[in-house]
Every structure is written in C-alpha cells, then in structure tokens.
Amino acid sequence: MNAKPEIRTPANPDSASTAPGKAAPAAMPSGYVLEDQIGHLIRRAHQRHTALFMAMIGDAQVTPTQYAALVKLYEAGELSQNHLGRLTAMDPATIQGVIRRLTGRKLISHRPDKNDKRRRCLSLTAAGRDLVARLLANGPKVSQATLDPLSPAEQQQVVDLLKRMG
C-alpha cells in the first residue's frame, strides 16, 4: 500500500502542532509531493546505482566518474584532457580532479601535445590498462543490478528515455 504522506498546512491545524519558538510548517503547493518529483527520483536512483557500483566494480578506489574516464582512454588510446571531459560529460573542474587522482594512482600518464604545449595528452599506463581490462567485466553486472527491479521491457524503456533526456 502506497499511502501518500499528509500535507500539513496552517489551514489544517489538527495536522501539526507548532512548538513554542518554532515556525509553523509552510503551505505546500497543491499536489506537490517531493517523493514524486523527477529530480528527487533521479537522485535516489543515482544513489542506488552508485552504491551498487562501489560494491561490485572490483576496485573500491575507482569512482563512477573515474571509471568513465578510464574506459574512454582504454577505447581511444590517447585523448586530450578537454576531449576526454567532453566524451565523459564532465566539466573542466571535475575532469581535472579525476585526472589528478588517476595520475596519483599511476593509472594514467600525460604529456604535452606536440602542436599545443598548453594541451595535455592523456593515456593509460600499463597498470591502468590492466585495471580497466579487469573492471570491464563488472560494468555490465553493475548496470544489470541497477535495472533488476524492472522487467526487460521496462529496462530498455528506461535506458532509451535516459538517452533522450541526456
């Protein structure tokens, strides 16, 4: 049974009592329920996916954003930091932090671009390639675990809809 929580408003004095010194609950827009809002639902789904990812990916130090960067470098061989950020949908500050942490773990290396000294070319180290090769088997398992509560048709529909939204 999915009972909706009662919306407490000052117009419904029996629904809540106000302690001395505390503000009365604010009136909510008619029909507004936080738990039904798309942003809240996406955040909760993301939290669930991240927990599954961290438990299942195979390296407790690799975050989902780091994994995305490692996989793209594995596919491409070498990319500029800017291009890697675009391919993984990360803003410059985020990709910079990801690169700093992966470099610190000696999973990626960088060199100046021959044509533009301001640009850094990134590639996986041998340790990075070995790690990605091992983790790639777990990526689809994480995705499947994330989608497990849904039927196969619903799983495909969610993936298709999220692609359209992204």
C-alpha positions in Angstrom: 0.0 0.0 0.0 1.5 3.4 -1.1 -0.2 5.9 1.2 0.7 9.5 0.4 2.0 11.5 3.3 -0.4 14.0 4.6 0.4 17.5 3.5 0.4 19.7 6.6 -0.6 23.3 6.2 -1.6 26.1 8.5 -5.1 25.7 7.1 -5.2 22.2 8.7 -4.5 23.0 12.3 -5.1 19.4 13.5 -2.3 18.0 11.3 0.6 19.6 13.2 1.3 21.4 16.4 3.9 24.1 16.5 6.3 24.1 19.4 7.0 27.4 21.1 9.7 29.3 19.2 9.3 27.1 16.0 7.8 28.3 12.8 4.6 26.7 11.6 5.0 24.4 8.6 4.8 26.2 5.3 1.8 25.7 3.0 2.8 23.3 0.1 1.6 24.0 -3.5 -1.5 21.8 -4.1 -0.5 18.3 -5.1 3.3 18.8 -4.5 4.9 15.7 -3.1 8.7 15.6 -3.0 8.9 11.9 -3.5 7.1 12.2 -6.9 9.5 14.9 -8.3 11.8 13.8 -11.2 14.9 15.3 -9.7 14.4 13.6 -6.4 13.7 10.3 -8.1 16.8 10.5 -10.3 18.9 11.4 -7.3 17.6 8.3 -5.4 18.2 6.1 -8.4 21.7 7.6 -8.8 22.4 6.9 -5.1 21.3 3.3 -5.5 23.4 2.8 -8.7 26.5 4.4 -7.0 26.2 2.1 -4.0 25.9 -0.9 -6.4 28.8 0.3 -8.4 31.1 0.8 -5.4 30.2 -2.7 -4.1 30.5 -4.5 -7.4 33.0 -2.8 -9.8 36.1 -4.6 -8.3 38.2 -1.7 -7.0 37.0 0.3 -4.0 39.1 3.3 -5.0 37.5 3.7 -8.5 34.5 6.1 -8.6 31.9 6.1 -11.4 33.5 9.2 -12.9 37.0 7.7 -12.8 35.7 4.5 -14.4 34.2 6.5 -17.2 37.5 8.3 -17.9 39.5 5.0 -17.7 37.1 3.3 -20.1 37.2 6.1 -22.6 41.0 6.2 -22.5 41.0 2.4 -22.9 38.9 2.7 -26.0 40.7 5.7 -27.6 44.3 5.1 -26.6 45.1 8.8 -26.1 43.0 11.9 -25.7 43.4 15.5 -24.6 42.0 16.3 -21.2 39.5 18.6 -22.8 38.3 15.9 -25.2 38.1 13.3 -22.5 36.0 15.6 -20.4 33.6 16.1 -23.4 33.3 12.4 -24.1 32.5 11.6 -20.5 30.2 14.7 -19.9 32.4 16.1 -17.2 33.0 19.8 -16.7 36.6 21.1 -16.7 37.0 21.2 -12.9 35.6 17.6 -12.5 37.8 16.1 -15.2 40.8 17.9 -13.8 40.2 16.3 -10.4 39.6 12.9 -11.9 42.9 13.1 -13.9 44.8 14.2 -10.8 43.6 11.2 -8.8 44.2 8.7 -11.5 47.6 10.1 -12.2 48.3 9.9 -8.5 47.5 6.2 -8.6 49.7 5.8 -11.7 46.8 4.6 -13.8 47.2 7.3 -16.4 50.1 9.4 -17.7 50.2 12.7 -19.6 52.5 14.5 -21.9 52.3 17.9 -23.6 50.8 17.9 -27.0 53.4 18.4 -29.8 51.3 21.1 -31.5 49.9 22.9 -28.5 52.0 23.0 -25.3 49.0 24.1 -23.3 47.2 20.9 -24.1 47.9 17.6 -22.2 47.6 14.3 -23.9 46.4 11.5 -21.6 46.8 7.8 -21.9 46.6 4.7 -19.7 49.7 3.3 -18.1 50.2 -0.5 -18.2 48.7 -0.6 -14.7 45.7 1.4 -15.9 45.2 -0.9 -18.9 45.4 -4.0 -16.7 42.9 -2.5 -14.2 40.4 -1.5 -16.9 40.6 -4.9 -18.6 39.7 -6.5 -15.2 37.0 -4.0 -14.3 35.3 -4.0 -17.7 33.7 -7.4 -16.9 32.0 -5.9 -13.9 30.5 -2.8 -15.7 27.6 -4.7 -17.3 26.9 -6.5 -14.0 26.5 -3.2 -12.2 24.1 -1.9 -14.9 22.1 -5.1 -14.7 21.9 -4.9 -10.9 20.8 -1.3 -11.2 18.0 -2.3 -13.5 17.0 -5.6 -11.8 13.8 -4.2 -10.2 12.4 -3.7 -13.7 11.1 -6.0 -16.3 13.2 -6.4 -19.5 10.9 -4.1 -21.4 11.0 -1.5 -18.7 14.8 -1.8 -18.5 15.0 -1.0 -22.2 12.5 1.8 -21.9 14.4 3.5 -19.0 17.7 3.3 -20.9 16.0 4.7 -24.1 14.3 7.6 -22.1 17.5 8.5 -20.3 19.4 8.6 -23.5 16.8 11.1 -24.9 17.0 13.2 -21.7 20.8 13.3 -21.6 
